[in-house]
Amino acid sequence: MSKTLARIALIRHLFALALLACLSACGGGGSPSSLVNPLASNQTQILVDGGPASLKINGFNGVPNAPYVTLTICAPGSITNCQTVDHIIMDTGSVGLRIQAQALNAYMLAALPVQTDASSRNIGECYQYVEGYVWGSVRSADLTIGGETSGSMPMQVIGDNLAPVPTACASSGGTSDNSIAAFNANGIIGIGTNPTDCGTLCSNGTIGSAGYPYYACTGTGSSATCVQTAQGASTGAPNQQLPNPVSTFAVDNNGTLISMPSVPSGGQANLTGTLTFGIGTRTNNGLGSANIVPASIYTGYIVTLFDGYTLANSYVDSGTSVYTFNDGKVPYCTSGTYAGFYCPPSPLTLSAINVGQNGLYNNVSFTVSNPSSMNLSYSVLPQMAVVASAFGQAIPTAFAWGFPFFYGRNVYTAIAGASTPGGTGPYFAY
């Protein structure tokens, strides 16, 4: 039940133009505490900054509101053949660890075994995003993030020359994100509501017309040929889907808590926060008085009531760098540098209602500002919003509660089927 997400790169082409031109409210869970060092063993730091060092050329400062974490991967069973990789996007809108081949050294890349099926064919994945796709092999690695570990966990290495991109993958829409520059990150760690990235959809071999997601490949490099294949979601299968890394931990494995400080309305240069693993498993990850919004067990979606529409495909997504919605009453820019952004003449406060699968309502207020009034050299811009129809959603079906929603909040993501003090996942809480 993996869902396609509006990832950070969705607005890159818009924001890059705006940045070049520039350079020439809290929820029921209470206000999050400031980052405390040293962190607990079930915590790691979130950094919102300009992105990987390789992007910081020609004055380009990445995209805004991109939450990054740092992690370490090792060859399975090794304590010496390891590499620490920074600027991995933390994403509650997808599932699975994916790292760019460009971000790995040659020794690390060679040491990660490629997953094979019962016929010794190499397994690859075409993972689709709204604006593009990533393609690469499925491998095994030992993962450490904060004090949490996972052994021999399936992950994807993006752009590693496993085989030519399958035709169905490349022609499914959007562009290739098989590079750090295209992805705006060294990788992505999907910690959404699902325990695996596509569940029975893939284990039954029910593959979508877009070529999503798994392939079995014969041969290597440019001469390899690949066909779509079923991919198991259980430990008994000969090959495995990418799991939610959190679900593979020995403890603290039922979800996550993202805590970000409040920021000024005009934004700021950068910001740190905390990613805490587990919900109600320790004294540092209790739900408190947070509002629980159960999500669909099939899709991970919630319902948002906004502008007279019931948006049944809405989601809370740290991997989306802006609010994304349709509202015909809010002025937006249709041409020029800020085309696709909402451009009200002054900051505009709006409200929506989130409805969980339990039928309970929760009011949410948020503010939208004109990007022309912002300091676009900042990495933290809390009031950015884009028009969903600018990305093909002419009929409203979804409200994307992107990373600006996380500022000044504690936001919990419970994994489907996992037991928590707030009930069985999936749900969001804040």
N, C-alpha and C positions, 0 to 999 in steps of 0.2 A: 504494500500500500504506500510505496514511496511516492511522493508528490513532486511535480516540477515546481521549482521555486524561482522567484524573481531575485536573482543573486546580485551582489554588489556591482558586477560589470554591466548590469542592465542600464545604468545611467552613465557609464564611463564616457561614451561618445559625447553626451551632453555636457557633462561636468568638465571634461578636459578643455573644451572650448571656453567655458566660463572662467576656468582657472587661468588659462593663458591670457585672457583679456584682463583679468584682475592683476596678474603679475606684470604685464607690460603696463510640572504638574504631577503628583505622586499617587500611587494606588493604595489599596487597603492593607497591604502587607507591611506598611510602615517604611520610613526612609532607610535606605541601606547605610550601613556603617562605612567609614573610610577604610581603605585598604590597610591591613595590619601586617607588619613584617615581624618575625617570620610567619609565613602562611602555615596553616595546618596541613597535615599530610593528605587531606582530601581536597586541597585547594590549589589553584594556580592563578597567576596574574593574567588579566586581560589588558591589552594595550591598544589604544586607538591613536594611530599616528599616520605618517605618510606612506606606510607600506615598506616592502623590502628595499634594501639599499640599491638593488639593481634598477629600481624604478625612478630613483631620485636623480634624474638627469635632465638637463635643459629646463630646470625650474619646475618640473612636473611633480606634484605633491600627492599623487595617487587620487583616490576618491574619498569622500568624507564618510565618517561614521562606519569605518571598517574595523570590527573587533578582531584582534589577532591574539593567538596564544603561541607558546613555544612548547615543543615536545621532543622526545628522543626516541628514535627507533634503532633496533639492533637486529643483526642476523639472528634467526631463531636459535635460542640456546646460548648465544654468545654474550659475554660481558665486556668484550674488548672491541669487537667490530661494530661500533655504534656511531650514530651521528645525531647531533642536536640540530633541529630545524626550527627557525623562528618564522614569524609572520605567516602562521597558518590561520586562515579564516575560521572563526568559531560560528557554526551555523546550526540554528535550531530548526531550519526549514528543509534539511536533508539528512541522510544517514550514511555513515561510512567515512573512513579516512582515505584521502586522496592527496598524493604529493607529486609535484612536478619533478620529472626526471632531471630537469636542469638544476634543481635544488639539491640533488644528491651527488656525492662524490663517486668516482668510478668504483672504488672498493665497496662502498655501501650498495650501490646498484647491482654489482655482480654477486653480492652475497645474499640478496633477497630471492628466495626460490619462487619461480613462477608456478602458479597453481595449474595442475593438469587434470584432465578428466580420466575416466576409466580406459579410454583409448589413447592415452598419452598425448592428447592434443592440448596445446597451451590455451589458457582461458584469458580472454580480454573482456573489457566492458566499454560500452558506449553510453555515457551518462548524459542525459539531456537536461539542459537548463532552458529558460525562456528565450534567451538571446543567443544560445550556442550550445556546444557540446564539448565533452572531454573524452578522449580515447586512449586506452593503454592497458597494460597487462594487470591481472590480479595476482598479487604475490602475498607471501606470508612474512610477518615481522613481529618482533617483540616490541611492545609499546610502553613507554613510561611518560606520564603527564602528571605534574605535581608529584604526589607520592603514590599515585595509582599505577598499576601495571596490568598488562595483558600479554599472554604468551602465544606466539604463532598465530597472530590475528590476521585474517585476510584484509588486504588493503589494495588500493589501486595506485600504480605508478603511471602518471599521465605523460604521454608523448615519449615513450621509451623505445619506439621502433619495433614493437611487437610484430606489427603487420601494417600494411596500408589501411587507412581508415575505410571501413566497409561503406559501400555505396549508399545503403539505406541510412547509415548514420550521418554521413556527410551531406546528404540531400534532404535531411529532415527539417531544415530551417536553421537560420543563425550561422554563426561562424565558429571556427575552431578556437578553443581556449587552451590549446596544447602548448602553452608557454607561460612563463611568469609574467611577461609583459601583457599578454592578453587576459590573464586571470587576475592580475593585480594582487597576487599572493604567491607564496611558495607552495601552497596547498590549501586544503579545506578539511576540517573535521566536523562531520555531520553528527549532531547530538540531538536529533529531533525526537518525535514521539514514537517512532517505529523501532523494534528490536533489530530488524534487518532492512536492507535498502529496498526490497520489493516483494518480500514474502511469497505467498502462494502464486502470485502472478508469474514469478520466474521459476519457482520449483515445479510448477505444472507445465512449463513450456509455453505459456500463453504470452507470446511476444507481440508487442505492438508494431504497427505498420512502420513506425519511425526507426525501427532497428534497435529499440531499447529492450534490454540493456546488455545481455551476455552473449559472447561468441566463443566458439571453439575453433582454434586456428592450427592448421597444418603447415609446417615449414617455419622459417624465421625471416625477419626483415622484409625487404621489398618483394620477395618472392612468395611470401606466405599467403594462404587463402583461408578465409574465416566464414563460418556459418553460424547462424543463431542457434542457441542451445538453452535447454533448461538448466537452472542452477539451483542447487539445494538450499533450503533455509534451515535444515536440521543437522545435527552433528552426525547423523547416520548416512548422509549423502556423500558420494565420492568427491564432490567439490562444493564449495560454499559461496554464498553471497557475502558481500561486505556487511559486517554487523555494525550496529551502533556500538562504538567503542565502550561507552559507559556500561552497556549491558554485559560486557565481558569481564568487568572487574569482579574480584572475589567478594568485595563488600561495596557499599555506596553505589550500587548498580541499578537503582530504580528511577533515576532521573538526575536533574541538575538544578542548581540555583545560580542565576546570574545577577550580580549586585553591582550597579553602576551609580556613582555619585550624581547629584544634580549638577547642571551646568548653566551658565548664564544664557539668556535668550540669544545673545549675539554669538555664542559659541566660544571656543578656545582652541589653542594650538594643538594640544593632545590631552589624553586622559588615561588613567588606569582604573581598573575595577577588579572584581574577583569572580572566578568561576569555581563554584563549590560542587563537588560530586555527592550525590545522594540526597534524598528528601526524607527528613525525620530519622536519619540513621545516626546522627551525632547532635551534639548541642549546638553546632554552628549551622545546621541546615533545617531547623524546624520551620513549619509553615506559619506559625503565629496566627495573625488575623487575616492572612491573604485570602482574596476572593478566588475560589476555584471555578474554573471554566472548563468542564469536560469537553474533549474533542471527539470527533468521529473515530471509531476504532478502525474504520476502513480507509480513511483518507487523512486523518490528522487535522481536518478542518474544524473551525468553529463558525458560528453564524454571527454576522455583524449587521445591525440595523442602522442604515445611514442614508440620508437624503431621500427617504421614502422607499428605499429598496431593502429587500431581505437578501443579504449577500451570504449565500450558504457555503461558499468556498473560501472563506476568509482564514487568515493564519497569522500567527505571531512568529516572526522570522528575524533572528539576529543577523542573518546573511543578506538581508535587504537593507540598503543604506538609507532609504527614505520611506516616508509614508507613500503608499500607492493606492489611489482610489479615483473614482469618477464623481464629480460634482459640477453640474452645469451652472450653478450660481456663483462659483468662485472664479474670479478672473485668472486666466492662464495665458502664457505666451505661446503664440502659434508660429512664430518665426523668429529668426535672429539667434543670438547667442544662447538665450534661455528657453528656446522652444521645447515644449514638453513639461516645463515646470509650472506649478501654480505661482502666479505673480500678483497677489493682492497689493493694493497701494499702501497698506499698512498691515502690521501683524494681525492675523485673523484667528480668533479662537472658535473652534468647532467642537461638536460633541457627537458621539456615537454610542451605541449600546451593543455590548457583546453578550451573546446568549449561548450558554453551554448546552450540552446534550441533556442536562438535568432540567432545562427550561428556566433556570434562574437568570435574571437580568443583571448586568453590571454596566453602569454609565462610565464612559471614558471621555475626558476632555483633552484636546491637543491644540497646538497653535501652529499655523502655517505662515511663513514669511516670504517676501520677495527675495530671490537669490541675488538680485542686483544690489541689495542693501547689506549683503553678508560679506565678511572677509573670507574670500575663497582660498586663502592660503592656510586657513585653519583646517584641521582634520576632524574637529568636533563641531557639528552644525545641527542643533536639535530641532530646527523648524523647517526642514526641507521636505517638500512633497512634489510628486510628479503625477501627471494625468495618466490613469491606466489605459485610456484609449490611445495614447501615444504609442503604446506597445501592442496594439491590436485588440484590446478589450473594449469594443464599442458598446456592448451591452454589459452593464455592471453585473458581475458575479462574485467579486471578491474584494476584500479590503485587506491590504498587506500592512500589518503592524510591524514596520521595519525597525531598525535599531534605534531611531530616535525615541521610540516607545520605551526603551529600556533605561533611558537616562532618568535618574532619581527614583528608580524602582528596584525592588527585588522581584525577579521573574523566574518562576519555576516551570520546568518542563518534565512531566512524568511520562515514562515509557509505557507503551501499551502492554497490558497484562501484568505489569509490575505492581506489587502491593506497597502502599504508602499510607501514612497517617491520614491523608486526605481522600483515601479510597484508591481503587485500582485505576492505573493509567489506561488510556492517555488523557492528560489534561494539561492546561496551562493554569498558572495561578500568579497573582500579583497583588 
